[in-house]
Amino acid sequence: MKNRLLICGLMFGVAVWVAASPGFAMSPGANVGQDRLAEMIKDGWVVVAPGVLQRGLGDRKVETLALGPEGFAWTAEQLQVRLGLLLDEYRVRPTANLRKAIRSLRRQIRNLREQARILTLEPADQAKTGCNETYATQANVYPTIPNPGVGGEAHASFSNGCGYSGDTYALVEVTANLNGTVTTIRQTDQDSGPNISSHATASVPGTTECYGYAYASVSYNNLYSVEQGFACVPPAARFSFTCTLLSCSFDATASTSDPYASYEWTFGDSTSGSGATVSHTFPATGSYTVTLTVTNTDRESSSVSRKVSVTSEPPVPAENYFTITPCRLADTRGSAPLSSGQWYTFNVAGACGIPATAKAVSFNVTIISPTGAGHLVFLPGNQTYAPFAHATMSFDPANSPRANNAILRLATNGAGTVNALPYVAASPGQVHVILDVYGYFSEDTAPAAGAQGPLGFQTVFPCRIADTRSSTPVAVYTIRDFTVQGTCGVPAGAAAAALNLTVLSPTAGGHAPLFQAGAFPSVPVINFNAGAVLANGARIRLAPAAPDVSLNYYSPTAGSSTHAVLDVYGYFKLDASLKYRPITACRAVDTRFAEQGGPVLKAPDSRAFQIRGNCGVPLSAKAVAVNITVVGAAGPGHLLVYPSGGPAPAAAYLNFDPGQGALANGGIVALSSQANDLAIASANSTHVIVDVFGYFQ
């Protein structure tokens, strides 16, 4: 009978015996005939798995006879039981020795499962004397210097003068994260004979994270192994996600390079999952906080949470844009102010030349005389419930009047209405509202009377059209002309442009209309106080020839003036390909909360945020209609908003100052093809909120 060999079990309270025939490959039960097997069963052995017999020794000790690869793997399960006992003890008495034993046991389990083999043992039933026997094993894993990474080396050797033969085995595996690409190198070496040696080396230089382990063994009348393993950098839980309607896919592979790490998920709907990549379908429209916990083989853990917003609403049909002559649709100063917490419905279709087929409208919203600080929420006219947080503008009495533009969705039942809900902090909680319209979105292929279209949209990289600081300011009651077509990538024939107007340090308060050259309107684009630096977007119809857009400055103070900056983010044209699809308004970013993009955006920080794959915005979206708000600014500054992965533009999206309170600007911004597709850079520390109202694709 072959010699029996006790391996690694007694110190853990589990006796594990291995019987093996020569060679690394074995068949289950190769050394036990039917007669011998029957005798062993009479002696108390029980066949518990193919090639594995077991009998209890009392006091939690189990003797196991493993006859092949299945049995070898089964011993790992026995060690797993011991691991659980050690972990229980560690929770009560967390000593360094217990931690060391736990780490060593985990590596033994991993190596047992990884190798799934029985090493060859030669007979020892003939006593031999007068000969020398030597064997050695060495294994080590180490960080590579100067290039951060990981290397490993394992060496096993055997020699003797007794005529015996032995086996050696060496294995090294190292993994490194190279700028987001995980690379693994594995080297093994094995030999069999009377005087043999195995040697394996591997290394991967890395830049962020690494993990490795080495294993060396010699088998003769004994089995001796050395194992080393570590994670160079603790795990940093992170994940990306993409959602289509209620179904989402999650990917956490960037969290760690440790191939044996565990990934545990909670989805915020009382369900959970595991794995580096998982899929999950949420039960209903809403926002859910998804949490990932990553634990490496050294029991180091890291957790991260992200808010995921999903919708059951399928995509709506593509909408064309139609420009109209700017028109005042509503002004509550002629009736009664809006009261805080009450819904108000405004009839849109049928007014200002907007047809009943309109699905969304380009508005300019002006707040006047609020009795306290607050914000204004708009919903389609047949809805009074918002499944996601969002707002169109924020305001306070010290900075009134204030204007902001938005693309607002009309009633989804075809009523052609929009609902408004003000929140005003101070009593009596009232505010006046003005609604001006500049165009509408519809599936129509022909324009209504007085409208121009149907128009598609095309983004351009944010670009500065004009800046009067390089010439002279705009004087009160004067008109300044500018040319958009042929500038900043806007082609001739563009019918309208997505513009951003900024007024800088006006000497007196007032308002400024921005309009098609030669067609002076009765409605302003922006309202401001003296000394303010304020921006507001607008989708302005262009004149056919240069100059195609004009600016006027109105103030009751004679002799006043202001500087103005005009930037462009895209244009509307008959043959432009992108069409608009409104969605349920949804908050995609709010840096006040860690799970929605926090912490605070600091200067000169530029951070990329995810828009596509969240809030019902598909991966095919090229641009989004957004409202971006700054809250809690540490000082005066501005935001740059642009597609991630590219250079920052010179054109500012929004200017802010702490004295202005929470400040918002609506617009259309382009997205990149990266996972975090929208970049925002700030010139001062501030929180940023991004609400999405629709997308262009």
DOZA-640693 format. One record per residue (C-alpha): x, y, z. Coordinates in steps of 0.001 Angstrom, whole numbers, padded with zeros to 6 digits, always signed. Example, Ala and Ser with C-alpha at 12.3 -4.5 7.8 and 13.67 -1.06 7.14 Angstrom:
+012300-004500+007800
+013670-001060+007140
This chain:
+000000+000000+000000
+001209+003509-000768
+002433+005603+002103
-000067+007961+003646
+000838+011611+004045
-000674+014030+006543
-000973+017489+004977
-001758+020830+006630
-004819+019570+008469
-003937+018729+012067
-003097+022290+013060
-006624+023273+012067
-008407+020383+013762
-008981+018474+010494
-006926+015384+009641
-006532+015083+005873
-004834+011975+004461
-003777+011614+000846
-003088+008344-000931
-001710+008701-004465
-000206+006711-007294
+002791+008011-009266
+002209+010930-011619
+000229+014136-011401
-002887+012712-013063
-004981+010328-011008
-008284+008586-011389
-010660+008469-008414
-010241+005345-006330
-007147+004164-008251
-005498+002684-005141
-008455+001097-003426
-009830-002235-004664
-013377-003373-003902
-012211-005753-001119
-010095-003101+000528
-012911-000537+000187
-015342-002927+001897
-012875-003429+004764
-012513+000335+005199
-016273+000822+005302
-016440-001821+008046
-013794+000197+009909
-016068+003240+009962
-015122+004980+006712
-017948+006557+004675
-017803+007367+000963
-018768+011038+000950
-017820+011909-002662
-016257+010188-005673
-012776+009101-004546
-013222+010487-001013
-013743+008555+002243
-014301+010112+005631
-014641+009092+009264
-015056+011153+012393
-012365+011275+015086
-014373+013232+017657
-013790+016742+018970
-014668+018233+015554
-011824+016299+013884
-012465+014539+010626
-010138+012063+008920
-010383+012116+005147
-008845+009760+002610
-008606+011623-000724
-007973+009396-003739
-008099+011794-006668
-008744+015324-007931
-012327+015296-006678
-011158+014404-003211
-008388+016965-003388
-010930+019690-004149
-013142+018363-001382
-010412+018935+001201
-010656+022632+000337
-014254+022528+001523
-013069+021044+004811
-010619+023915+005166
-013456+026310+004372
-015290+025014+007451
-012220+025722+009531
-012014+029176+008003
-015505+029930+009244
-014517+028892+012775
-011434+031095+012674
-013464+034068+011441
-015941+033589+014288
-013069+033553+016764
-011462+036607+015147
-014628+038644+015593
-014445+037990+019337
-010654+038123+019721
-009038+039982+016774
-005366+039099+017308
-002510+039374+014840
-001884+035609+014952
-005496+034825+014107
-005405+037301+011228
-002229+035650+009950
-003795+032190+010227
-006922+033352+008373
-004883+034802+005534
-002753+031665+005295
-005821+029409+005288
-007502+031455+002552
-004436+031063+000379
-004317+027333+000991
-007949+027027-000049
-007318+029091-003140
-004257+027085-004106
-006008+023771-003509
-008800+024772-005832
-006400+026346-008294
-004170+023325-008625
-006790+020533-008314
-004083+017914-008400
-002474+015254-006129
+001298+015395-006048
+003219+012154-006559
+004501+010341-003501
+006946+007470-003750
+006727+004289-001548
+008472+004508+001767
+007965+000949+002973
+011602-000078+002360
+013818+001375+005027
+016983+002907+003678
+019875+004263+005630
+023151+005978+004977
+021854+008460+002413
+021279+012206+002381
+018013+013871+001441
+017569+017597+000673
+014610+019648-000446
+013861+023363-000469
+010987+025634-001350
+010795+029392-001596
+008006+031657-002819
+007650+035411-002710
+005495+038188-004142
+006779+041757-004109
+005922+045214-005463
+007971+046259-008480
+010052+049398-008156
+010310+052063-009575
+007283+051257-011749
+004413+050415-009373
+003255+046916-010071
+003827+043403-008824
+006350+040620-009300
+006642+037083-008030
+009111+034214-007823
+008745+030596-006711
+011501+027949-006480
+011312+024268-005481
+014230+021786-005550
+014810+018149-004550
+017911+015974-004417
+019036+012888-002526
+021487+010043-002544
+018942+007381-001650
+017615+006514-005059
+014222+007987-004332
+012361+010207-006770
+010347+013287-005912
+008254+016005-007496
+008593+019769-007569
+006051+022384-008509
+006317+026181-008742
+003610+028657-009681
+003523+032476-009849
+000539+034589-010874
+000584+038399-010898
-002095+040848-011986
-001776+044591-012508
-004167+047328-013541
-002483+049230-016361
-004442+052461-016835
-007730+050600-016581
-006628+047495-018507
-006195+044446-016287
-003233+042281-017300
-002480+038875-015761
+000711+036846-016209
+000950+033262-014939
+004067+031106-014948
+004337+027462-013810
+007139+024908-013747
+007117+021290-012576
+009447+018314-012741
+009783+014759-011464
+012885+012722-010732
+015637+011976-008200
+017395+015353-008467
+015130+018005-009909
+014250+021692-009586
+011361+023931-010644
+011514+027687-010958
+008853+030217-012030
+009005+034005-012221
+006542+036638-013423
+006095+040385-013090
+003805+043093-014408
+004589+046794-013967
+001403+048673-013192
+000163+052163-012497
-002752+051802-010100
-003371+048408-008487
-001781+044981-008387
-002218+041563-006888
-000120+038419-006892
+000644+035103-005299
+003366+032493-005530
+003299+028785-004616
+006171+026316-004363
+006099+022671-003284
+008286+019590-003008
+006889+016089-002452
+008885+013172-001145
+008365+011579+002283
+006924+014956+003115
+005025+017753+001419
+006198+021271+002139
+004892+024446+000567
+005398+028175+000869
+002758+030639-000308
+002834+034413-000537
+000136+036777-001762
-001002+040354-001352
-002966+043165-002933
-000672+046137-003594
-003524+048609-003202
-006681+048135-001129
-009849+047873-003220
-011572+051098-004212
-015178+050217-004935
-016472+051833-008105
-018947+050802-010739
-020542+051947-013939
-024089+051242-015020
-026318+051520-018043
-030110+051345-017877
-032712+050791-020563
-036171+051364-019144
-036250+049359-015873
-033364+046993-016700
-029786+047913-015800
-026353+046342-016174
-023648+047037-013593
-019867+046660-013988
-017494+046809-010993
-014371+045338-012605
-012490+048620-012188
-012698+048311-008389
-009659+046084-007904
-007178+043932-009792
-007439+041144-007198
-008884+038227-009197
-010231+036595-006038
-012092+039628-004700
-015780+039346-003861
-018449+041777-005094
-021696+042194-003175
-024582+044422-004305
-027741+045856-002781
-030078+047465-005300
-032209+049679-003081
-035369+047675-003747
-034869+045042-001010
-032899+042765-003365
-029201+041929-003619
-026704+040230-005899
-023058+039254-006268
-020406+039248-008952
-018156+041739-010701
-020791+042253-013397
-024502+041876-012720
-027829+042721-014305
-030944+043807-012457
-034485+044844-013325
-036157+047307-010960
-039837+046949-010086
-041057+050435-011045
-040143+053939-012180
-038092+055761-009559
-034651+056472-008115
-032820+053681-006274
-029602+053830-004248
-027379+050956-005399
-024500+049971-003095
-021444+047895-004002
-019047+046346-001468
-015749+044912-002722
-013622+042694-000462
-010165+041450-001463
-008350+038340-000281
-006796+040266+002612
-010329+041018+003850
-009933+044696+003030
-013279+046164+001969
-014528+049237+000192
-018096+050371-000479
-019680+052931-002763
-023271+053965-003467
-024810+055550-006566
-028320+056730-007252
-029841+055074-010316
-032995+056512-011921
-035071+054210-014121
-038327+054648-015988
-040948+052373-017489
-041896+055022-020083
-040793+053971-023596
-039074+056594-025794
-041433+059113-027371
-041364+059907-031115
-038688+062247-032442
-039698+065917-032474
-038741+068684-034919
-038107+072239-033747
-040137+075191-035032
-039157+078775-034244
-041787+081468-033678
-041699+085192-033076
-040924+085570-029337
-044237+085942-027561
-045470+086524-023989
-047750+083641-023041
-048490+084504-019374
-047806+087280-016836
-049342+086851-013375
-048768+090522-012517
-052055+091177-014313
-053956+088817-012012
-052641+087251-008795
-049268+085838-007731
-048629+082130-007384
-048775+080754-003844
-046249+078331-002424
-047185+074658-002608
-050087+075106-005037
-050254+073786-008597
-051065+076179-011453
-051955+075184-015004
-051019+077335-018007
-052646+076834-021403
-049918+076742-024038
-051314+075178-027225
-053465+077661-029104
-051562+080675-027745
-048693+082558-029449
-049090+080475-032607
-048273+077158-030865
-050328+074331-032415
-052170+071575-030558
-049615+069090-031919
-046772+070647-029893
-045158+068212-027429
-042639+070591-025788
-041999+074350-025803
-038908+076553-025581
-039669+078920-022686
-038036+081855-020961
-039279+081948-017351
-038975+085148-015303
-039554+085327-011543
-040615+088674-010070
-041097+089855-006476
-040856+086595-004508
-041630+087047-000820
-038857+084598+000076
-036228+082301-001357
-037427+079254-003256
-037595+077371-006525
-040074+076578-009295
-040963+073133-010646
-042724+072498-013973
-044500+069304-015044
-046665+068326-018029
-050136+069798-017559
-051787+066444-016784
-049319+065552-014007
-048908+066714-010415
-046493+063990-009314
-042768+063913-010110
-041038+060542-009665
-037649+062286-009802
-036405+065473-008167
-035877+068454-010501
-036345+072205-010722
-036440+074830-013471
-035121+077792-011491
-034185+079053-008043
-034810+082566-006740
-034633+084936-003760
-035974+088458-003077
-032543+090123-003180
-031999+089035-006793
-035374+089720-008350
-036327+089751-011140
-034501+086662-012404
-034890+084801-015726
-034034+081293-016836
-034781+079377-020019
-036078+075819-020272
-037516+073293-022705
-040691+072145-020949
-042771+069129-021818
-046510+069697-022365
-049336+067464-021130
-048765+063908-022310
-052508+063469-022981
-052491+066141-025709
-054097+068895-023584
-051332+071351-024535
-050821+072580-020959
-047988+072900-018463
-048203+072811-014654
-046144+075019-012325
-045492+074457-008608
-043667+077192-006653
-041903+076668-003314
-041413+079964-001454
-039873+079856+002012
-041078+083105+003645
-044654+084099+004418
-046938+084789+002647
-045068+082547+000145
-045945+084260-003107
-044212+084964-006412
-045094+086383-009827
-044200+084442-012979
-043793+085489-016629
-043709+082888-019422
-042292+083873-022824
-042078+081374-025715
-039519+081179-028542
-040482+077956-030319
-041991+074512-030004
-041167+070845-030671
-043572+068689-032650
-043739+065656-034921
-045235+067939-037568
-043479+068151-040911
-044928+071576-041766
-044838+074746-039611
-047855+076433-038087
-048681+079967-039253
-045789+082306-038404
-043461+079439-037430
-040319+078310-039220
-039320+074652-039580
-039187+071690-039336
-035629+071972-038000
-033143+069431-036735
-030348+070221-034298
-026569+069986-034440
-024136+070560-031575
-020971+072634-031849
-018129+072823-029354
-018981+075704-026973
-017585+078757-028722
-017474+082501-028148
-019257+084551-030828
-018605+087991-029321
-017284+089751-026196
-017829+093508-025927
-015068+093787-023326
-012645+093813-026253
-014439+096826-027782
-017084+099047-026169
-019997+098258-023837
-023603+098192-024964
-025167+101558-024151
-028702+101872-022839
-031425+102058-025538
-028981+100986-028259
-028910+097866-030423
-025702+095892-030951
-025582+093502-033916
-023693+090183-034095
-023184+087443-036705
-023642+083787-035802
-023752+082042-039204
-020284+081358-040517
-018802+081605-036994
-017798+078854-034552
-018912+076079-036917
-022442+077406-037435
-023103+077119-041186
-024887+079527-043466
-028560+078657-043687
-028931+077918-039962
-032425+079040-038956
-031833+079348-035208
-029048+078906-032680
-028700+077665-029107
-027029+080731-027584
-025850+081733-024133
-025953+085445-023243
-023928+086814-020320
-024155+090382-019039
-021174+091661-017095
-021209+094489-014550
-024095+096635-015839
-023988+100115-014358
-027732+099942-013686
-030344+097222-013441
-032491+096395-016418
-033189+093710-019000
-031793+092715-022394
-033704+091247-025357
-031693+088985-027690
-033517+088620-031003
-033432+088032-034737
-031735+091005-036386
-034293+093427-037771
-037207+092008-035763
-037221+093725-032370
-039292+091675-029887
-041353+092731-026922
-039835+090162-024518
-036400+090078-022820
-034007+087137-022511
-032359+088208-019274
-033110+090448-016274
-030374+091753-013980
-029386+094152-011195
-026524+096634-011250
-023074+095039-011028
-024332+091507-011677
-022595+088873-013803
-025426+086693-015093
-025977+084233-017954
-029110+082885-019616
-029575+080656-022622
-032007+081050-025499
-032912+079420-028794
-033009+082453-031067
-034244+082664-034654
-031522+084012-036981
-031894+086487-039837
-031059+085053-043287
-028042+087343-043764
-025399+088966-041558
-025786+090417-039039
-028286+087776-037950
-028840+088439-034232
-029127+091636-032187
-028934+092684-028529
-030665+095606-026859
-030092+096980-023350
-032968+098607-021499
-032664+100412-018152
-034624+103260-016532
-031272+104871-015692
-030062+107180-018430
-026433+106861-019472
-026054+103317-018166
-024253+100556-020038
-023248+096906-019787
-020778+094505-021336
-022122+091373-022964
-020715+087995-024026
-022412+085766-026600
-021558+082032-026824
-023009+079295-029051
-023647+075600-028229
-025410+074429-031387
-027727+075375-034236
-031068+074406-035807
-031244+073812-039547
-033543+072118-042055
-031031+069347-042781
-029580+068950-039247
-030011+065331-038146
-030650+065406-034387
-034262+065321-033195
-035608+066015-029718
-037269+063521-027372
-038675+064868-024088
-038464+062677-020976
-039816+062790-017443
-037652+065524-015901
-034943+063852-013804
-032039+064847-011545
-028907+063153-012881
-026279+064958-010753
-026339+066584-007321
-022894+066922-005753
-024439+067619-002348
-024839+063840-002108
-022041+061291-002552
-024289+058873-004437
-025143+061537-007052
-021684+062810-007967
-020363+064372-004736
-018301+065776-003169
-018321+069510-003838
-016753+070612-007130
-013572+072530-006294
-011480+074826-008445
-009684+074027-010653
-011487+070701-010541
-012957+069306-013753
-015205+066322-013152
-017052+064059-015583
-020572+062872-014787
-022816+060196-016282
-025932+061307-018165
-026534+058578-020798
-027805+055278-019445
-029561+057043-016569
-032863+058932-016217
-034175+057361-019421
-031441+058913-021601
-030180+056235-024038
-026562+055597-024995
-027349+056896-028499
-028094+060426-027202
-025769+063107-028597
-026976+066055-026497
-029387+066815-023662
-031647+069680-022634
-030574+070458-019075
-030962+072879-016219
-027686+073302-014325
-027762+074922-010879
-024929+076050-008584
-025564+075932-004824
-023380+077080-001933
-020625+078730-003959
-017565+079702-001893
-016975+082794-004013
-017525+084284-007462
-016761+082056-010417
-018091+080340-013502
-018814+076872-014878
-017514+075355-018086
-019781+072607-019454
-018597+070416-022330
-018331+066820-023637
-015965+064810-021428
-012627+063609-022717
-011882+066771-024688
-010420+070195-023921
-012307+072713-021821
-013888+075546-023823
-013322+079275-023364
-017082+079836-023333
-018613+079900-019834
-021985+078219-019345
-022884+079901-016069
-021473+082725-013910
-022167+082818-010180
-021541+084662-006941
-022518+083678-003357
-024598+086864-003102
-026849+085576-005875
-027913+082479-003934
-028703+079289-005854
-028423+080135-009543
-029446+078115-012615
-029113+078242-016383
-030914+076063-018900
-029364+074975-022162
-028541+072244-024647
-025174+070578-024032
-023351+067947-026082
-022273+064576-024641
-019218+062473-025410
-019123+058722-026028
-017382+058040-022700
-019132+056387-019761
-019075+059672-017825
-020068+061813-020770
-020563+065361-019434
-017644+067370-018009
-018079+070368-015704
-015200+072592-014577
-015594+075259-011894
-013595+078400-011208
-014555+078244-007519
-015790+075708-005000
-019498+075017-005473
-022090+072275-005524
-023609+071504-008912
-027045+070102-009816
-027882+068795-013294
-031550+068202-014177
-032334+066607-017552
-035532+067410-019500
-034922+065576-022773
-032315+064423-025271
-031318+064808-028915
-030412+061783-031038
